[in-house]
Amino acid sequence: MYTASFFSTKLGRAALASILAMAAMNCLALTQQLQAAPHVFASSAAITGELA
């Protein structure tokens, strides 16, 4: 696990910045997916049961 002394180094600060950037990108992607309307497509084969 990381310690406080690791985050005081230049590498530790870069790792922390990377972790925060990935978390922000995940939050952005999640909010965009939640705002999008679900798309449901039904083909004629699915309706008639001809899924061969």
C-alpha positions in Angstrom: 0.0 0.0 0.0 1.1 3.6 -0.4 2.4 5.6 2.5 2.4 9.3 3.1 6.1 9.5 2.3 5.5 8.1 -1.1 3.0 10.8 -2.0 5.5 13.5 -0.9 7.8 12.4 -3.8 7.6 13.6 -7.4 6.5 10.1 -8.5 3.9 9.9 -5.8 2.4 13.2 -6.8 2.3 12.1 -10.4 0.6 8.8 -9.4 -2.0 10.7 -7.3 -2.7 13.0 -10.3 -3.1 10.0 -12.5 -5.5 8.4 -10.1 -7.6 11.5 -9.8 -7.7 12.0 -13.6 -8.9 8.4 -14.1 -11.6 8.8 -11.4 -12.8 12.1 -13.1 -12.9 10.4 -16.5 -15.0 7.5 -15.0 -17.4 9.9 -13.4 -17.8 11.8 -16.7 -18.4 8.6 -18.7 -20.9 7.4 -16.1 -22.9 10.6 -16.1 -23.0 10.6 -19.9 -24.3 7.1 -20.0 -27.0 7.9 -17.4 -28.2 11.0 -19.3 -28.5 9.1 -22.6 -31.9 7.7 -23.4 -31.9 3.9 -23.7 -32.3 2.7 -27.2 -34.4 -0.4 -27.8 -34.4 -1.9 -31.2 -36.7 -4.7 -32.2 -36.2 -6.5 -35.5 -38.9 -8.4 -37.3 -37.1 -11.6 -36.6 -37.1 -11.0 -32.9 -40.8 -10.1 -32.9 -41.9 -13.2 -34.9 -39.5 -15.5 -33.1 -37.4 -16.4 -36.1 -34.0 -16.2 -34.5 -32.2 -18.9 -36.3 
